[in-house]
């Protein structure tokens, strides 16, 4: 930090802004456009990048006004990325460093991770681009088909293990202690160095104005700390004069941080994570718990939770206004709805919800919801297809009824 402080905030703002939209290697990446803050010592020739980052900051105008009475709600679509999730932001840094180490003849045969889906997709893609073997531990039958096929397609060595994520994590830590496999989970701080750039990017997209709130889904809890670190660096280096309040949103079926928060930080207890549609955050013993608590305490932060019905309803409501979000973003939107209803978040507060993955990875959950095939769930915002006979009269009848229902009321 001391070396970075030799330059003032105006210098950094101008430098970062000058790289937006450029193709000059490696600065066209949203991560590597902040190279001096991420991994300054690495040679550009060692960087493995898909020009990740630079993701859309979407003004959720209709959703905000219709469901929340808000006119300054934004969704940061981190899932619009190379492998469809925010994990690309960290994996480009980690795999670049491994690439560098291998060129220096360090004893790294491959890179391994435990995953609930998105980490393995990012790891396998970036390793494939660099020609580095990747090893993936996945919990059997607990991730979507789209998530499973990504590492398989990218040539990873995939172990489907009869346990949950926490069990996979325990095994990969034991294995990497014995074999020359580099551990790629968020225990590795290199990942967080890349992920923090999403926070810097949000400020940049607001012309360096600070939002009031940023809401992040939380499972293993590295990302909430990464956002805090990005915002805090911008404050300490003079790019902005404050940081936003952070909210970590958890699924009620995997909510150890929420329970810790509700105990006023008195005692942390790992939980047995139950099945949730937000499968990437189905984690009961998060490795970054201490970092997350630090971030929340130092940002006057809040933790909120979402039940399965709440998160699926929120996802359907958001989709009905033109988005196509993942269940994890549904968790974050539920947190926003609760905090808006309680008055903690005001109607005029500039609020950013971080969308961590692309909705196309979770189409089965959407199909089940709109088909009303989820047990014990009303699916009140379902929009099932209308079955119609193949004749003009039948089609006209249903269309006339539909148009009549949609006609403006005077």
N, C-alpha and C positions, 0 to 999 in steps of 0.2 A: 504493500500500500504506500510506503514512503516514496518509492520510485514514481508511482503514479501521481502522487501529490505534487510533484514538481511542475505539473501542468494544471491549469485552472479548469473549472467546469466548462467554460465557454470553448476551450480548446477541444475537450472531449466531445461536446455536443456537435461541434462543427465537423470533427473528424468522422464520427459515426454517421452523421447525416450525409456526408459526402460519399459514403460507400453504398447508400441505398440504391438498389436497382442496377448496380454495376456487375459486370461479369469478370472483372479482374480477379484472378485466383490469389487467395481463397476468399477474398472479401465479399463476394456475391452471396456467401452464406450469411444468414442472420446470426449465426454463432460466431463465425470467424471474422465477421465485420467488427467484432469486439475482441479480436485476437489478443491485444495488449492486456486485456482484463481476464482472459481465459487461460491461455497457455502461451505466454509471450516467447518462450525460449525455443519452441518447436520450429523446425525448418518447414516452409510451405510445401516442399517436395514430399514430406512425410505425412501431410494431412490427408485424411480420407473423408471426403465430404460429398454430399448430394445436394449442396446448396439448400440445406434445411433452414428452418426458421422463416423469418419474414412472413409469418402467417397472418391471416385476415383478422382485423379487429372489427367485428361486425356490430353495427348499431342495431340492437334488437328493439326497434321502435315499436312495432305492433305488439310484440309480446309484453314489453314493459308497460305500455299504455293500457292494453286490454286486461291483463291479469294482475298488474301490480300498481297501476296509477303512477308509473315512473316514465320520465322522458329522457333519461340519461343513462340507460342500461346498455352495456356492451358485452359481447361474447368474444373472447380471444380464442380463435379456432386453432389451437395447437395441433389438433388432429389432422389438419390439412397439411400433410407433410409426407416425406418420402415413403415411410412405411405405415402411415396412418395414425401416428400418435406422437405425443410430446417426447417420447423416449429417444427419438432421433437427435434431439438437441444435446443430450448427454453422451449418446453413443458415438457421435462423430469425434468427440474429444477423447474418449477412452480408447477407441480403436486406433485413432491417430497416434496416441502415445504408445500403444502396443506395437504398432507398425514401426515406430522409431526404435523401440527397444529391440525388436527382432533384427533391424538393420545394424544395430550395435552388437549383434551376436549374443544378446542376453538369452538365458534359457527359458524362453516362452514358446511352448509348442502350440498352444491354442488358447482360446478365451472361452470361459464358461459362465453360465448364469442359471439361477432358478427363476422361474417366471410364471406370472398369471396370464401371459399371452403377449403383451405389447413389448416387453423388454426383449424377449426372444426374437421377435420379428425384427426389431432394430439391430440387435447384435448380429443376427445371421446375415442381414443385408449388408451391413458395413464390413463385416469380416469377409463376405464373399467378394465385395468390391476390391478388397486389399489382398485377397488370396490367403487369408488366415483361417485355419480350422476353427469352427465354433461348436461348442457342446452345450446342449440345452436340457435342463431338467424341468419337466412340466408335470403338474398334478393331473393324473388320468381323469378324463371325462369331466373336467371342471373349467374348460375354456371353449370358446366358440370355434366352429370349424374354420372360419376365416382366419382366426388367430393361429390355429394349429398348422394350417397349410403354408403360412408364410415362412417359418423356419425350414420346413421340409422343402419347399420350392427353392430356397436359397442355399440348400446343400448342407444345412447344419446336421450334426449328429444328435438326434432327438431321443431322449429317454423319457418315456411316459411312465410315471411312477405312481404307484397306488398309495398316495398320501395327499395332503393339502399343500398349499404354498409353503407354509411354515416348515413342514417336513422336508420339502425339496430344498429349502434354504439351509436347513441344518446339514443335509447331506452334501450340498455343494461346498459348504464351508469346510467340511471334513475332507472332502476329496481334494480341494485346491491346496490344502495344507500338506498334502502328500505328493501331489503330481505337479509338473510344470505347466499348470493351467492358470491363466490370469483370471481373477474373479471380477466379473463385470456388474455385480449388483450395486445398489445405491449406497452400500457401505463404502464404496469407492468414491472418494471426493471428486475425482475427475468428472464423473457424471454430473454432479451438481454444478460444476463450473460451466458446463454447457447449458444446463437447464436454467440457470440464473439469468441468461440473456433474454428469456421471454419477458422478464420483469422490465429490463432495460428497454426492450422493444415496445412494450406498452407505453412507457413514458415518451418514447420517441414518436410513437403514433399519435399521441396527444400533444405534440409540439412541446414536450417537456413540462406539461402540466400534470400534477399528481392527482389520480382519482381518489375518492374518499374510501372506497372499499375494494378489495380484491378477494374473491371467493374461489378456493382451490379444493377439488376432491382429494381425499387423503386415504391412503392405504398403508404403504410402507413408510410414508411420511417424509421422504427426502425432498419432494417437490415443494412443500410448503416452506421448508427451510431455504431452498434454492431461490424462491421468489423473495423471501425476506432478504437474503444476501444480495440479490441484484438491486433491490430498492435501496438497501442500506449503503451499498457502495456508491450509488448515485448521489445520495445525500452527503456522505462523507467526502466525496470528491468534488462537491460543489455544483453538480448538474441540476439538483433540485434542493429545496429547503426543508422537505419533510418526506415521510413515507406514508403510504395508505395503511388503514387498519386491515388486518388479514383475518379471514374466516377459513377454517378447515372444515370441510363437510365430509361426514362419514356415513356409510350405510349402517342402519341400526343393527343389521345382522353381523357386523364386523366393526365394532365401535369402541375399542379400548381407549383411544384418545378422548373421545366424548365423555366416557365414564370418568376418566382421570380429571378432565376439566370440571365436570359436575361435582367432583369431590373437592373442588378448590385446590387442585394439584396436591392433595394430601398423600395419595397412594396410587401408584400405577400397578395394574394387574393385567397381564395378558389374558385374552379370552379365546375360547374355541370359536373360530369364525364359522358362522352358518352360511349356507348357500345364499348368494345374492345375485340379482341380475347384473349388478355392478361388479363383475367377476374380477376385474383387475385390482380392486381394492378389498377383495375378500381375504384379509390378512388380520390375524388376531394377535400377533406378536411382532409389531413393526420394528425394524432395525434402527430407524432414525428417530425414535421416540424422543430422545434427549434434545436433538436438534430442533424438532418440531416445537417442543415446549419452550425452548429458548426463543424461537422466532415469534411465537404467539405472545409470550410475556413481554417481549420488547417491541411489539407492534400494537399493544392493547387489543390483542386478538380474541377471537371467539371460536368455539367449536360447536357445531350443530350436527344433527343426524337426520336421516330420512328412512322411513319404512319402505318396504318393497312397493306397496301400492302408491305411496307418495312419489317415489322416484320415477315409477313408470307413468303415472299420470302427468308429472311435470315434463317428462320426455315427450309424451303425446301432445301436450299443450304447446310446447316449443315447436315441435314439428308442424303443427297446424298453422303456425305463423311463418313458415317458410324455411325453417332450419331442418336439419336431419342429424340429431345429436345422439351421442352414446348414453347408456344408462348412468355412467359416472357423472356426466354433465347434468343429468336429471337429479342426481344427489345434490349437486351444487345449487341448482335452481330451487330445489325444495328448501335448502338452507336459506336462500334469499327470500323465498315466500314467507317462511316463518319469521325471519328477522324483520321483514317489511310489515307483516301483520302485527308484530309486537311493538312496532314503532322504533326499533333500534336503528334500522336503516330508513332514512327519510325519503319522501317522494322526490326530492330534488338532488339527492346524493348521487354523485357520479360513481357508478358501480360496475366492476368488471367481473364477469363469471368466466373462469378458465375452463374451456372445453378440452379435455385431455386426449380424446381419441375420436376417430371418424365413425359416424353412425353406421357406415357400411360394414363395419366389423361385427355388428350386433343385430343383423337383420332378423334372425330367428326370434329374438325377444320382441321385436316389433310385430312380426307376423303373429306370434302367439297373443299379443295384447289386442291387436285389431280383430283377431278371430275370436276373441273372448274365450281363450282356451287355457287361461291361467287359473288354477284352482284358488278359490277363496278370494278372488279379486274381481271387483265390479267392472273394471276397465271402462270407466264412465266416459272416456273421450275416444272410445274405439270408433273406427270408421271402416266397417267391413264392406267388401264389394257387394253390389246389388245383383242378385241372380235374376236374369231376364230371359224370356223366351225369344227365339230368333225370328221375330216378326215385327213389322213396322208399328203396328198398333200397340203392342206391349212396350216397345221402346219409347214410343211417344207418351204413353200413360205415365211411366216412371219419370221421364224427363219433365213433363208438365207439372207433376207433383213437386219435383225437386226445385224447379224454377219458381214455382209458386211459394214454396217455403223460403226461398232466398230473396224474393222480391222486397224492395224497400218498403217499410211500413210508414204510412203517412198519418 
